[in-house]
Amino acid sequence: MSKPTMFLNEILNEKVELLLKDGRSLSGTLVGYDDHMNLVIDETMEETEERRRRLGTIVLRGNNVVSMNSC
């Protein structure tokens, strides 16, 4: 099993899909992270049950992420 920061380093600059605690899904390109696993996602798309919208570049607190997959 690899450490979370090693995984993040491996998928840096790749497309990712994230599931958040509040049920939203985000997808975009992982362009940065820090020791607290806060993430910088570029070209972000947000998906809820009702709609889909473009968010652009965001900074996401790591403790809001339930799961992350590389695409």
Stockholm file with secondary structure:
# STOCKHOLM 1.0

chainA/1-71         MSKPTMFLNEILNEKVELLLKDGRSLSGTLVGYDDHMNLVIDETMEETEERRRRLGTIVLRGNNVVSMNSC
#=GR chainA/1-71 SS CCCHHHHHHHTTTSEEEEEETTSCEEEEEEEEECTTCCEEEEEEEEECSSCEEEEEEEEECGGGEEEEEEC
#=GC SS_cons        CCCHHHHHHHTTTSEEEEEETTSCEEEEEEEEECTTCCEEEEEEEEECSSCEEEEEEEEECGGGEEEEEEC
//
